[in-house]
Amino acid sequence: MSERDPSAAGLPAQDAADHQPDRAAQRTGDPEKTLLEQMGGVSGLAYSAVPIVVFVLVSSVTSLMPAIWSAIGVAIAIAVFRLVRKEPLQPAISGVIGVAVCSFIAYRSGDAKGFFLLGIWTSLIYGGVFLVSVLARWPLVGVAWSALNGLGFSWRKQRRALVGYDVATLAWTVVFAAKYVVQQWLYDADQTGWLAFARIVMGYPLTGLALIVTIWAIRRAAKVAEEAKAQDQQETAPIRSNPSMG
């Protein structure tokens, strides 16, 4: 007989269910750690800046094609390094693909600043999608977190949780909007070096602020869910302890 089976130990079925660990809590874990893992960790954020710096430095010293091949080569080297260290595979592959696509756009445009077009327009699209999700009452931060952890969408019926996810989603909207406005202006002004600087500098602080708001919203929603669960248990407890005699 398993020592971990409450029903086998003689507990009623309902009590056995109450003794089971909260699977949702097990799946969510620490939101800060989970979100960083999805982004490739702190090291992943740092690695993403290296090909950009290499591209700008080489293009300023030589020409476009050497800069393209240098950036791609560095991205591949970083991916191999991460695989050797047994770090997550997805961020490493995504990094190589991202640099390759940016390099292709720069090659097709014939201008080094074309390397940043993908990021500029991606910021615009992401910002629009996040904003629309709030207007549709399906804030993307809540949807993504719930889908990631299989939590369901009952939080949409809990006003405080919904408002928290709205705020977090709007924070990401502001981040993407700021990136687009600043980097598009630098692109139009042909400031390739400043484009790289803005891409890196705006990435870390703004992403960090948005992550802080996101973690706050996730914890707020979890607290609301726990309070609702406790209230439900209080309301059903008298029914279980005083069953109808018919």
MARBA-3410 file (N, C-alpha, C, O; in Angstrom, 1 decimal):
246
0.9,-1.2,0.0,0.0,0.0,0.0,0.9,1.2,0.0,1.8,1.3,0.8 ~ 0.6,2.2,-0.9,1.4,3.4,-1.0,1.2,4.3,0.2,0.0,4.5,0.6 ~ 2.3,4.8,0.8,2.1,5.7,1.9,1.6,7.1,1.4,1.2,7.9,2.3 ~ 1.6,7.4,0.1,1.2,8.6,-0.4,-0.2,8.7,-0.8,-0.7,9.7,-1.3 ~ -0.9,7.5,-0.7,-2.3,7.4,-1.1,-3.2,7.6,0.1,-3.4,6.7,0.9
-3.9,8.9,0.2,-4.7,9.1,1.4,-5.9,8.2,1.5,-6.3,7.9,2.6 ~ -6.5,7.9,0.3,-7.7,7.0,0.3,-7.3,5.6,0.8,-8.2,5.0,1.5 ~ -6.1,5.2,0.5,-5.7,3.9,1.0,-5.5,3.9,2.5,-5.5,2.8,3.1 ~ -5.2,5.0,3.0,-5.0,5.2,4.5,-6.3,5.3,5.2,-6.2,5.4,6.5 ~ -7.4,5.2,4.5,-8.7,5.2,5.2,-9.4,6.6,5.2,-10.4,6.7,5.9
-8.9,7.5,4.5,-9.5,8.9,4.5,-10.6,8.8,3.5,-10.6,8.1,2.5 ~ -11.7,9.6,3.8,-12.8,9.7,2.8,-12.3,10.3,1.5,-11.3,10.9,1.4 ~ -13.1,10.0,0.4,-12.7,10.4,-0.9,-12.5,11.9,-1.0,-11.5,12.4,-1.6 ~ -13.4,12.7,-0.4,-13.3,14.2,-0.4,-12.0,14.6,0.3,-11.3,15.5,-0.2 ~ -11.8,14.0,1.5,-10.5,14.4,2.2,-9.3,14.0,1.4,-8.3,14.7,1.5
-9.4,12.9,0.7,-8.2,12.5,-0.1,-7.9,13.5,-1.2,-6.8,13.8,-1.4 ~ -9.0,14.0,-1.8,-8.8,15.0,-2.8,-8.2,16.3,-2.3,-7.4,16.9,-2.9 ~ -8.7,16.6,-1.0,-8.2,17.8,-0.4,-6.7,17.7,-0.1,-6.0,18.7,0.0 ~ -6.2,16.5,0.1,-4.8,16.3,0.5,-3.9,16.2,-0.8,-2.7,16.2,-0.6 ~ -4.5,16.2,-1.9,-3.7,16.1,-3.1,-3.0,17.5,-3.4,-3.6,18.5,-3.1
-1.8,17.5,-3.9,-1.1,18.8,-4.1,-1.8,19.6,-5.2,-2.4,19.0,-6.1 ~ -1.7,20.8,-5.1,-2.3,21.7,-6.1,-1.5,21.6,-7.4,-0.4,22.2,-7.5 ~ -2.0,20.9,-8.4,-1.2,20.7,-9.6,-1.0,22.0,-10.4,0.0,22.1,-11.0 ~ -2.0,22.9,-10.3,-1.8,24.1,-11.0,-0.6,24.9,-10.4,0.2,25.5,-11.1 ~ -0.5,24.8,-9.1,0.7,25.5,-8.4,2.0,24.9,-8.8,3.0,25.5,-9.0
1.9,23.5,-9.0,3.2,22.8,-9.4,3.6,23.2,-10.8,4.8,23.4,-11.1 ~ 2.6,23.4,-11.7,2.9,23.7,-13.1,3.4,25.2,-13.2,4.3,25.4,-14.0 ~ 2.9,26.1,-12.4,3.3,27.5,-12.6,4.7,27.8,-12.0,5.5,28.4,-12.7 ~ 4.9,27.3,-10.8,6.2,27.5,-10.2,6.5,29.0,-10.0,5.6,29.7,-9.7 ~ 7.7,29.4,-10.2,8.1,30.8,-10.1,7.9,31.5,-11.4,8.6,31.1,-12.4
7.0,32.5,-11.5,6.8,33.1,-12.8,8.0,33.8,-13.4,8.2,33.8,-14.6 ~ 8.8,34.4,-12.5,10.0,35.1,-13.0,11.0,34.1,-13.7,11.5,34.4,-14.7 ~ 11.2,32.9,-13.0,12.1,31.9,-13.6,11.5,31.4,-14.9,12.3,31.2,-15.8 ~ 10.2,31.1,-14.9,9.6,30.5,-16.1,9.7,31.5,-17.3,10.0,31.1,-18.4 ~ 9.4,32.8,-17.0,9.4,33.7,-18.1,10.8,33.9,-18.7,11.0,34.0,-19.9
11.8,33.9,-17.8,13.2,34.1,-18.2,13.6,32.8,-19.0,14.4,32.9,-20.0 ~ 13.2,31.7,-18.6,13.5,30.4,-19.4,12.9,30.5,-20.8,13.6,30.1,-21.7 ~ 11.7,31.0,-20.9,11.1,31.1,-22.2,11.9,32.1,-23.1,11.8,31.9,-24.4 ~ 12.5,33.1,-22.5,13.3,34.0,-23.3,14.8,33.6,-23.5,15.6,34.4,-24.0 ~ 15.1,32.4,-23.0,16.5,32.0,-23.1,17.3,32.3,-21.9,18.6,32.1,-21.9
16.7,32.8,-20.8,17.5,33.2,-19.6,18.2,34.5,-19.8,18.2,35.1,-20.9 ~ 18.9,34.9,-18.7,19.6,36.2,-18.7,20.7,36.1,-19.8,21.0,37.0,-20.5 ~ 21.4,34.9,-19.8,22.5,34.8,-20.8,22.0,34.9,-22.2,22.7,35.4,-23.1 ~ 20.7,34.4,-22.4,20.2,34.5,-23.8,20.0,35.9,-24.2,20.2,36.2,-25.4 ~ 19.5,36.7,-23.3,19.4,38.2,-23.6,20.7,38.8,-24.0,20.8,39.6,-24.9
21.8,38.4,-23.3,23.1,38.9,-23.5,23.6,38.4,-24.9,24.2,39.2,-25.7 ~ 23.4,37.1,-25.1,23.9,36.5,-26.4,23.3,37.2,-27.6,23.9,37.4,-28.6 ~ 22.0,37.6,-27.5,21.3,38.2,-28.6,21.9,39.5,-29.1,21.7,40.0,-30.2 ~ 22.7,40.2,-28.2,23.3,41.5,-28.5,24.6,41.3,-29.3,25.0,42.2,-30.0 ~ 25.2,40.2,-29.1,26.6,40.0,-29.7,26.6,40.1,-31.2,27.4,40.8,-31.8
25.7,39.4,-31.9,25.7,39.5,-33.4,25.4,40.9,-33.9,25.9,41.3,-34.9 ~ 24.6,41.6,-33.2,24.3,43.0,-33.6,25.5,43.9,-33.5,25.8,44.6,-34.4 ~ 26.2,43.8,-32.4,27.4,44.6,-32.2,28.5,44.2,-33.3,29.1,45.1,-33.8 ~ 28.6,42.9,-33.5,29.6,42.4,-34.5,29.2,43.0,-35.9,30.1,43.4,-36.7 ~ 27.9,42.9,-36.2,27.5,43.4,-37.5,27.8,44.9,-37.7,28.4,45.2,-38.8
27.5,45.7,-36.8,27.7,47.1,-36.9,29.2,47.4,-37.0,29.6,48.3,-37.8 ~ 30.0,46.8,-36.1,31.4,47.1,-36.1,32.1,46.7,-37.4,32.9,47.4,-38.0 ~ 31.8,45.5,-37.9,32.4,45.0,-39.1,31.9,45.9,-40.3,32.7,46.2,-41.2 ~ 30.6,46.2,-40.4,30.1,47.0,-41.5,30.7,48.4,-41.5,30.9,49.0,-42.6 ~ 31.1,48.9,-40.3,31.7,50.3,-40.3,33.1,50.2,-40.7,33.7,51.2,-41.2
33.8,49.1,-40.5,35.2,49.0,-40.9,35.4,48.5,-42.3,36.3,49.0,-43.0 ~ 34.5,47.6,-42.7,34.7,47.0,-44.1,33.5,47.3,-44.9,33.3,48.5,-45.4 ~ 32.6,46.3,-45.2,31.4,46.6,-46.0,30.3,45.6,-45.6,30.4,44.9,-44.6 ~ 29.2,45.7,-46.3,28.0,44.9,-45.9,28.2,43.4,-45.9,27.8,42.8,-44.9 ~ 28.7,42.8,-46.9,28.8,41.4,-47.0,29.7,40.8,-45.9,29.3,39.8,-45.3
30.9,41.3,-45.6,31.7,40.8,-44.5,30.9,40.9,-43.2,31.0,40.0,-42.3 ~ 30.1,42.0,-43.0,29.4,42.2,-41.8,28.3,41.1,-41.7,28.1,40.6,-40.6 ~ 27.6,40.8,-42.8,26.6,39.8,-42.8,27.1,38.4,-42.4,26.6,37.8,-41.5 ~ 28.2,38.0,-43.0,28.8,36.7,-42.7,29.4,36.7,-41.3,29.4,35.6,-40.7 ~ 29.9,37.8,-40.8,30.4,37.8,-39.5,29.3,37.6,-38.5,29.5,36.9,-37.5
28.2,38.3,-38.7,27.1,38.2,-37.7,26.5,36.8,-37.7,26.2,36.3,-36.7 ~ 26.4,36.2,-38.9,25.8,34.9,-39.0,26.8,33.9,-38.4,26.4,33.0,-37.6 ~ 28.1,34.1,-38.6,29.1,33.2,-38.0,29.1,33.2,-36.5,29.2,32.2,-35.8 ~ 29.0,34.4,-36.0,29.0,34.6,-34.5,27.7,34.0,-33.9,27.7,33.3,-32.9 ~ 26.6,34.2,-34.6,25.3,33.6,-34.1,25.4,32.1,-34.1,24.9,31.4,-33.1
26.0,31.5,-35.1,26.1,30.0,-35.2,27.1,29.5,-34.1,26.8,28.5,-33.4 ~ 28.2,30.3,-33.9,29.1,29.9,-32.8,28.5,30.0,-31.4,28.7,29.1,-30.6 ~ 27.6,31.0,-31.2,26.9,31.1,-29.9,26.0,29.9,-29.7,25.8,29.4,-28.7 ~ 25.3,29.6,-30.8,24.3,28.5,-30.8,25.1,27.2,-30.4,24.6,26.4,-29.6 ~ 26.2,26.9,-31.1,27.0,25.7,-30.8,27.5,25.7,-29.3,27.4,24.7,-28.6
27.9,26.9,-28.9,28.4,27.0,-27.5,27.3,26.7,-26.5,27.5,26.0,-25.5 ~ 26.1,27.2,-26.8,24.9,26.9,-25.9,24.5,25.4,-25.9,24.1,24.9,-24.9 ~ 24.6,24.8,-27.1,24.3,23.4,-27.2,25.3,22.5,-26.4,24.9,21.6,-25.8 ~ 26.6,22.9,-26.5,27.6,22.2,-25.8,27.4,22.3,-24.3,27.6,21.3,-23.6 ~ 26.9,23.4,-23.9,26.6,23.7,-22.4,25.3,23.1,-22.0,24.8,23.2,-20.9
24.6,22.4,-23.0,23.3,21.8,-22.8,22.2,22.8,-22.3,21.4,22.5,-21.5 ~ 22.3,24.0,-22.9,21.3,25.0,-22.6,20.1,24.7,-23.5,20.2,24.0,-24.5 ~ 18.9,25.3,-23.3,17.7,25.1,-24.1,18.0,25.3,-25.6,18.7,26.2,-26.0 ~ 17.5,24.4,-26.4,17.7,24.3,-27.8,17.0,25.4,-28.6,17.6,26.1,-29.5 ~ 15.7,25.7,-28.2,14.9,26.6,-29.0,15.5,28.0,-29.1,15.5,28.6,-30.1
15.9,28.6,-27.9,16.5,30.0,-28.0,17.7,30.0,-28.9,17.9,31.0,-29.7 ~ 18.5,29.0,-28.9,19.8,29.0,-29.7,19.4,28.9,-31.2,20.0,29.7,-32.0 ~ 18.5,28.1,-31.6,18.1,28.0,-33.0,17.4,29.3,-33.4,17.6,29.8,-34.5 ~ 16.5,29.8,-32.5,15.8,31.1,-32.9,16.8,32.2,-33.1,16.6,33.1,-34.0 ~ 17.9,32.2,-32.3,18.9,33.3,-32.5,19.5,33.2,-33.8,19.7,34.3,-34.5
19.9,32.0,-34.3,20.5,31.9,-35.6,19.5,32.3,-36.7,19.9,33.0,-37.7 ~ 18.3,31.8,-36.6,17.3,32.1,-37.6,17.1,33.6,-37.7,17.0,34.2,-38.8 ~ 16.9,34.3,-36.5,16.7,35.7,-36.5,17.8,36.5,-37.1,17.5,37.4,-37.9 ~ 19.1,36.2,-36.8,20.2,36.9,-37.4,20.2,36.6,-39.0,20.5,37.5,-39.7 ~ 19.9,35.4,-39.4,19.9,35.0,-40.8,18.9,35.8,-41.6,19.2,36.4,-42.6
17.7,36.0,-41.0,16.6,36.7,-41.7,17.0,38.2,-41.7,16.8,38.8,-42.8 ~ 17.5,38.8,-40.6,17.9,40.2,-40.6,19.0,40.4,-41.6,19.0,41.4,-42.3 ~ 20.0,39.5,-41.7,21.0,39.6,-42.7,20.5,39.5,-44.1,21.0,40.3,-45.0 ~ 19.6,38.7,-44.4,19.0,38.6,-45.7,18.3,39.9,-46.1,18.4,40.3,-47.3 ~ 17.6,40.5,-45.2,16.9,41.7,-45.5,17.9,42.8,-45.8,17.7,43.6,-46.7
19.0,42.9,-45.0,20.1,43.8,-45.2,20.7,43.6,-46.6,21.0,44.6,-47.3 ~ 20.9,42.3,-47.0,21.5,42.0,-48.3,20.6,42.5,-49.4,21.0,43.0,-50.4 ~ 19.2,42.2,-49.3,18.3,42.6,-50.3,18.1,44.1,-50.4,18.0,44.6,-51.5 ~ 18.2,44.8,-49.3,18.1,46.2,-49.3,19.4,46.9,-49.8,19.4,48.1,-50.2 ~ 20.5,46.2,-49.6,21.8,46.8,-50.0,22.3,47.8,-49.0,23.2,48.6,-49.4
21.7,47.8,-47.8,22.1,48.8,-46.8,22.2,48.2,-45.5,21.4,47.3,-45.1 ~ 23.2,48.5,-44.7,23.4,47.9,-43.4,22.2,48.2,-42.5,21.9,47.3,-41.6 ~ 21.6,49.3,-42.6,20.4,49.6,-41.7,19.3,48.7,-41.9,18.4,48.5,-41.1 ~ 19.2,48.0,-43.1,18.2,47.0,-43.3,18.2,45.8,-42.3,17.2,45.1,-42.2 ~ 19.4,45.7,-41.7,19.5,44.6,-40.7,18.5,44.8,-39.6,18.1,43.8,-38.9
18.1,46.0,-39.3,17.2,46.3,-38.2,15.7,46.4,-38.6,14.9,46.6,-37.7 ~ 15.4,46.2,-39.9,14.0,46.4,-40.3,13.1,45.4,-39.7,12.0,45.7,-39.3 ~ 13.5,44.1,-39.6,12.7,43.0,-39.0,12.3,43.4,-37.6,11.1,43.3,-37.2 ~ 13.2,43.8,-36.8,12.9,44.2,-35.4,12.0,45.3,-35.3,11.1,45.4,-34.4 ~ 12.2,46.3,-36.2,11.3,47.5,-36.2,9.9,47.2,-36.4,9.0,47.5,-35.7
9.7,46.4,-37.5,8.3,46.1,-37.9,7.7,45.0,-37.0,6.5,45.0,-36.8 ~ 8.5,44.2,-36.5,8.0,43.2,-35.5,7.5,43.9,-34.2,6.5,43.5,-33.7 ~ 8.2,44.9,-33.8,7.7,45.7,-32.7,6.4,46.3,-32.9,5.5,46.3,-32.1 ~ 6.2,46.9,-34.1,4.9,47.5,-34.5,3.8,46.4,-34.5,2.7,46.7,-33.9 ~ 4.0,45.3,-35.1,3.0,44.2,-35.1,2.7,43.7,-33.7,1.5,43.5,-33.4
3.7,43.4,-32.9,3.5,42.9,-31.6,2.7,43.9,-30.8,1.8,43.5,-30.0 ~ 3.1,45.2,-30.9,2.4,46.2,-30.1,0.9,46.3,-30.5,0.1,46.4,-29.6 ~ 0.6,46.2,-31.8,-0.8,46.2,-32.2,-1.6,45.0,-31.7,-2.7,45.1,-31.3 ~ -0.9,43.8,-31.8,-1.6,42.5,-31.3,-1.9,42.6,-29.8,-3.0,42.3,-29.4 ~ -0.9,43.1,-29.0,-1.1,43.2,-27.6,-2.2,44.2,-27.3,-3.1,43.9,-26.4
-2.3,45.3,-28.0,-3.3,46.3,-27.7,-4.7,45.8,-28.1,-5.7,45.9,-27.4 ~ -4.8,45.1,-29.2,-6.1,44.5,-29.7,-6.6,43.5,-28.7,-7.8,43.4,-28.4 ~ -5.7,42.7,-28.1,-6.1,41.7,-27.1,-6.7,42.3,-25.9,-7.6,41.7,-25.3 ~ -6.2,43.4,-25.5,-6.8,44.1,-24.3,-8.2,44.6,-24.7,-9.1,44.5,-23.9 ~ -8.3,45.2,-25.8,-9.6,45.8,-26.3,-10.6,44.6,-26.4,-11.8,44.9,-26.2
-10.2,43.5,-26.8,-11.1,42.3,-27.0,-11.3,41.6,-25.6,-12.1,40.6,-25.6 ~ -10.7,42.1,-24.5,-10.9,41.5,-23.2,-10.3,40.1,-23.1,-10.7,39.3,-22.3 ~ -9.3,39.9,-23.9,-8.5,38.6,-23.8,-7.0,39.0,-23.8,-6.2,38.7,-24.7 ~ -6.6,39.7,-22.7,-5.2,40.2,-22.6,-4.2,39.1,-22.8,-4.2,38.0,-22.2 ~ -3.3,39.4,-23.7,-2.4,38.4,-24.2,-1.5,37.8,-23.2,-1.1,36.6,-23.2
-1.1,38.6,-22.2,-0.2,38.1,-21.1,-0.9,37.0,-20.4,-0.3,35.9,-20.1 ~ -2.2,37.2,-20.0,-3.0,36.2,-19.3,-3.2,34.9,-20.2,-3.1,33.8,-19.7 ~ -3.5,35.1,-21.5,-3.8,34.0,-22.4,-2.5,33.2,-22.5,-2.5,32.0,-22.5 ~ -1.4,33.9,-22.8,-0.1,33.2,-23.0,0.3,32.4,-21.7,0.8,31.2,-21.8 ~ 0.2,33.0,-20.5,0.6,32.3,-19.3,-0.3,31.1,-19.0,0.2,30.1,-18.6
-1.6,31.3,-19.2,-2.5,30.2,-19.0,-2.3,29.1,-19.9,-2.3,27.9,-19.5 ~ -2.0,29.4,-21.2,-1.7,28.3,-22.2,-0.4,27.6,-21.9,-0.3,26.4,-22.1 ~ 0.6,28.4,-21.4,1.9,27.8,-21.1,1.8,26.8,-20.0,2.5,25.8,-20.0 ~ 0.9,27.1,-19.0,0.9,26.3,-17.8,-0.4,25.4,-17.7,-0.6,24.7,-16.8 ~ -1.3,25.5,-18.8,-2.5,24.7,-18.8,-3.4,25.0,-17.6,-4.0,24.1,-17.0
-3.6,26.3,-17.3,-4.4,26.8,-16.2,-5.8,27.1,-16.5,-6.6,27.2,-15.6 ~ -6.2,27.2,-17.8,-7.5,27.5,-18.1,-7.7,29.0,-18.1,-6.8,29.8,-17.8 ~ -8.9,29.5,-18.4,-9.2,30.9,-18.5,-10.3,31.4,-17.5,-11.0,32.4,-17.8 ~ -10.4,30.8,-16.4,-11.4,31.2,-15.4,-11.1,32.6,-14.8,-12.0,33.2,-14.3 ~ -9.8,33.0,-15.0,-9.5,34.3,-14.5,-10.2,35.5,-15.2,-10.3,36.6,-14.7
-10.7,35.2,-16.4,-11.5,36.2,-17.1,-12.8,36.6,-16.4,-13.3,37.7,-16.6 ~ -13.2,35.7,-15.5,-14.5,36.0,-14.7,-14.1,36.7,-13.4,-15.0,37.1,-12.6 ~ -12.8,36.9,-13.1,-12.4,37.5,-11.9,-11.8,38.9,-12.2,-10.7,39.0,-12.8 ~ -12.5,39.9,-11.9,-12.2,41.3,-12.3,-10.8,41.7,-11.9,-10.1,42.2,-12.8 ~ -10.4,41.4,-10.7,-9.0,41.9,-10.3,-7.9,41.2,-11.1,-6.9,41.8,-11.5
-8.1,39.9,-11.4,-7.2,39.2,-12.2,-7.1,39.7,-13.6,-6.1,39.9,-14.2 ~ -8.3,39.9,-14.2,-8.4,40.4,-15.5,-7.8,41.8,-15.7,-7.0,42.1,-16.6 ~ -8.0,42.7,-14.7,-7.4,44.0,-14.7,-5.9,43.9,-14.6,-5.2,44.7,-15.3 ~ -5.4,43.0,-13.8,-3.9,42.8,-13.7,-3.3,42.4,-15.0,-2.3,42.9,-15.4 ~ -3.9,41.5,-15.7,-3.4,41.0,-17.0,-3.6,42.1,-18.0,-2.7,42.2,-18.9
-4.6,43.0,-17.9,-4.7,44.1,-18.8,-3.5,45.1,-18.6,-3.0,45.5,-19.6 ~ -3.2,45.4,-17.4,-2.1,46.3,-17.1,-0.8,45.7,-17.7,0.0,46.4,-18.3 ~ -0.5,44.4,-17.4,0.7,43.8,-17.9,0.8,43.8,-19.4,1.8,44.1,-20.0 ~ -0.4,43.5,-20.1,-0.4,43.5,-21.5,-0.2,44.9,-22.1,0.5,45.1,-23.1 ~ -0.8,45.9,-21.4,-0.6,47.3,-21.9,0.9,47.7,-21.7,1.4,48.5,-22.4
1.6,47.2,-20.6,3.0,47.5,-20.4,3.8,47.0,-21.6,4.7,47.7,-22.1 ~ 3.5,45.8,-22.1,4.2,45.3,-23.2,3.9,46.1,-24.5,4.7,46.3,-25.4 ~ 2.6,46.6,-24.6,2.2,47.4,-25.7,3.1,48.7,-25.8,3.5,49.1,-26.8 ~ 3.3,49.3,-24.6,4.1,50.5,-24.5,5.5,50.2,-24.9,6.2,51.0,-25.6 ~ 6.0,49.1,-24.4,7.4,48.7,-24.8,7.6,48.6,-26.3,8.5,49.2,-26.9
6.7,47.8,-26.9,6.9,47.6,-28.4,6.6,49.0,-29.1,7.3,49.2,-30.1 ~ 5.7,49.8,-28.7,5.5,51.1,-29.3,6.7,52.0,-29.2,7.0,52.6,-30.2 ~ 7.3,52.0,-28.1,8.5,52.8,-27.9,9.6,52.4,-28.8,10.3,53.2,-29.4 ~ 9.8,51.1,-28.8,10.9,50.5,-29.7,10.6,50.9,-31.2,11.6,51.3,-31.9 ~ 9.4,50.8,-31.6,9.1,51.1,-33.0,9.3,52.6,-33.3,10.0,52.9,-34.3
8.8,53.4,-32.4,8.9,54.9,-32.7,10.3,55.3,-32.8,10.8,56.0,-33.7 ~ 11.1,54.9,-31.8,12.5,55.4,-31.7,13.4,54.8,-32.8,14.1,55.5,-33.5 ~ 13.2,53.5,-33.0,14.1,52.8,-34.0,13.7,53.2,-35.4,14.5,53.3,-36.3 ~ 12.4,53.4,-35.7,12.0,53.8,-37.0,12.5,55.2,-37.3,12.9,55.5,-38.4 ~ 12.5,56.1,-36.3,13.1,57.5,-36.5,14.6,57.4,-36.8,15.0,58.1,-37.7
15.3,56.5,-36.1,16.7,56.4,-36.4,17.0,55.8,-37.7,17.9,56.1,-38.4 ~ 16.1,54.8,-38.1,16.2,54.2,-39.5,16.0,55.3,-40.6,16.8,55.3,-41.5 ~ 15.0,56.1,-40.4,14.8,57.1,-41.4,15.9,58.2,-41.5,16.2,58.8,-42.5 ~ 16.6,58.3,-40.3,17.7,59.3,-40.2,19.0,58.7,-40.7,20.1,59.3,-40.6 ~ 19.0,57.4,-41.1,20.2,56.7,-41.5,21.3,56.6,-40.4,22.5,56.7,-40.7
20.8,56.4,-39.2,21.8,56.3,-38.1,21.9,54.8,-37.7,21.3,54.4,-36.7 ~ 22.7,54.1,-38.4,22.8,52.6,-38.2,23.5,52.3,-36.9,23.0,51.4,-36.2 ~ 24.5,53.1,-36.5,25.2,52.8,-35.2,24.2,53.1,-34.1,24.2,52.3,-33.1 ~ 23.5,54.2,-34.1,22.5,54.5,-33.1,21.4,53.5,-33.0,20.8,53.2,-32.0 ~ 21.1,52.9,-34.2,20.0,51.9,-34.3,20.4,50.7,-33.4,19.6,50.2,-32.7
21.7,50.3,-33.6,22.2,49.1,-32.8,22.2,49.5,-31.3,21.8,48.6,-30.5 ~ 22.6,50.7,-31.0,22.6,51.1,-29.6,21.2,51.1,-29.0,21.0,50.6,-27.9 ~ 20.2,51.6,-29.8,18.9,51.7,-29.3,18.3,50.3,-29.2,17.6,50.0,-28.2 ~ 18.6,49.4,-30.1,18.1,48.0,-30.1,18.5,47.3,-28.8,17.7,46.6,-28.2 ~ 19.8,47.5,-28.4,20.3,46.8,-27.3,19.9,47.5,-26.0,19.4,46.9,-25.1
20.0,48.9,-25.9,19.8,49.6,-24.7,18.3,49.6,-24.4,17.9,49.4,-23.2 ~ 17.4,49.7,-25.4,16.0,49.7,-25.1,15.5,48.3,-24.8,14.5,48.2,-24.1 ~ 16.2,47.3,-25.3,15.8,46.0,-25.1,15.8,45.6,-23.6,14.8,45.1,-23.1 ~ 16.9,45.8,-22.9,17.1,45.3,-21.6,16.2,46.0,-20.6,15.5,45.4,-19.8 ~ 16.4,47.4,-20.4,15.6,48.0,-19.4,14.1,47.9,-19.6,13.3,47.7,-18.7
13.6,48.1,-20.9,12.2,48.1,-21.1,11.6,46.7,-20.9,10.5,46.5,-20.4 ~ 12.3,45.7,-21.4,11.9,44.3,-21.2,11.8,44.0,-19.7,10.9,43.3,-19.3 ~ 12.8,44.5,-19.0,12.9,44.2,-17.6,11.7,44.8,-16.8,11.1,44.2,-16.0 ~ 11.3,46.0,-17.2,10.2,46.7,-16.6,8.9,45.9,-16.9,8.0,45.7,-16.1 ~ 8.7,45.5,-18.2,7.5,44.8,-18.6,7.5,43.5,-17.9,6.4,43.0,-17.5
8.6,42.8,-17.7,8.6,41.6,-16.9,8.2,41.7,-15.5,7.5,40.9,-14.9 ~ 8.6,42.8,-14.9,8.2,43.1,-13.5,6.7,43.2,-13.4,6.1,42.7,-12.5 ~ 6.1,44.0,-14.3,4.7,44.2,-14.3,4.0,42.8,-14.6,2.9,42.5,-14.0 ~ 4.5,42.0,-15.5,4.0,40.7,-15.8,4.0,39.8,-14.6,3.0,39.1,-14.4 ~ 5.1,39.7,-13.9,5.2,38.9,-12.7,4.2,39.3,-11.7,3.5,38.5,-11.0
4.0,40.7,-11.5,3.0,41.2,-10.6,1.6,40.7,-11.0,0.9,40.3,-10.1 ~ 1.3,40.8,-12.3,0.0,40.4,-12.7,-0.3,38.9,-12.5,-1.4,38.5,-12.1 ~ 0.7,38.1,-12.8,0.6,36.6,-12.6,0.4,36.3,-11.1,-0.5,35.5,-10.8 ~ 1.1,36.9,-10.2,1.0,36.6,-8.8,-0.4,37.2,-8.3,-1.0,36.6,-7.4 ~ -0.8,38.3,-8.8,-2.1,38.8,-8.5,-3.2,37.9,-8.9,-4.1,37.6,-8.1
-3.1,37.4,-10.1,-4.2,36.4,-10.6,-4.1,35.1,-9.7,-5.2,34.6,-9.4 ~ -3.0,34.7,-9.4,-2.9,33.4,-8.5,-3.5,33.7,-7.2,-4.1,32.8,-6.6 ~ -3.2,34.9,-6.6,-3.8,35.2,-5.3,-5.3,35.3,-5.4,-6.0,34.7,-4.5 ~ -5.9,35.9,-6.4,-7.3,35.9,-6.6,-7.9,34.5,-6.7,-9.0,34.3,-6.2 ~ -7.2,33.7,-7.5,-7.7,32.3,-7.7,-7.7,31.5,-6.3,-8.6,30.8,-6.1
-6.7,31.7,-5.5,-6.6,31.1,-4.2,-7.7,31.6,-3.3,-8.4,30.8,-2.6 ~ -8.0,32.9,-3.3,-9.1,33.4,-2.5,-10.4,32.9,-2.9,-11.3,32.6,-2.1 ~ -10.6,32.8,-4.3,-11.9,32.2,-4.8,-12.1,30.8,-4.4,-13.2,30.3,-4.1 ~ -10.9,30.0,-4.4,-11.0,28.6,-4.1,-11.3,28.4,-2.6,-12.1,27.6,-2.2 ~ -10.7,29.3,-1.7,-10.9,29.2,-0.3,-12.4,29.5,0.0,-13.0,28.9,0.9
-12.9,30.5,-0.7,-14.3,30.9,-0.5,-15.3,29.8,-0.9,-16.2,29.5,-0.2 ~ -15.0,29.1,-2.0,-15.8,28.0,-2.4,-15.8,26.9,-1.4,-16.8,26.2,-1.1 ~ -14.6,26.6,-0.8,-14.4,25.5,0.2,-15.2,25.9,1.4,-15.8,25.0,2.0 ~ -15.2,27.1,1.8,-16.0,27.5,3.0,-17.5,27.4,2.8,-18.2,27.0,3.7 ~ -17.9,27.7,1.5,-19.3,27.6,1.2,-19.8,26.2,1.1,-21.0,25.9,1.5
-19.0,25.3,0.7,-19.4,23.9,0.5,-19.1,23.0,1.8,-19.7,21.9,1.9 ~ -18.3,23.5,2.7,-18.0,22.8,3.9,-19.3,22.4,4.7,-19.4,21.3,5.2 ~ -20.2,23.4,5.0,-21.4,23.0,5.8,-22.2,22.0,5.1,-22.9,21.2,5.7 ~ -22.2,22.0,3.7,-23.0,21.0,3.0,-22.5,19.6,3.2,-23.3,18.7,3.3 ~ -21.1,19.5,3.2,-20.5,18.2,3.4,-20.7,17.7,4.8,-20.9,16.5,5.1
-20.6,18.6,5.8,-20.7,18.2,7.2,-22.1,18.0,7.7,-22.3,17.3,8.7 ~ -23.1,18.6,7.0,-24.5,18.5,7.4,-25.3,18.0,6.2,-26.1,18.8,5.7 ~ -25.2,16.8,5.8,-25.9,16.3,4.6,-27.4,16.3,4.9,-27.8,16.1,6.1 ~ -28.2,16.5,3.9,-29.7,16.4,4.0,-30.1,15.1,4.5,-29.6,14.1,4.0 ~ -31.1,15.0,5.4,-31.6,13.7,5.9,-32.7,13.2,5.0,-33.3,12.2,5.3
-33.1,14.0,4.0,-34.2,13.6,3.1,-35.5,13.7,3.8,-36.5,13.4,3.2
END
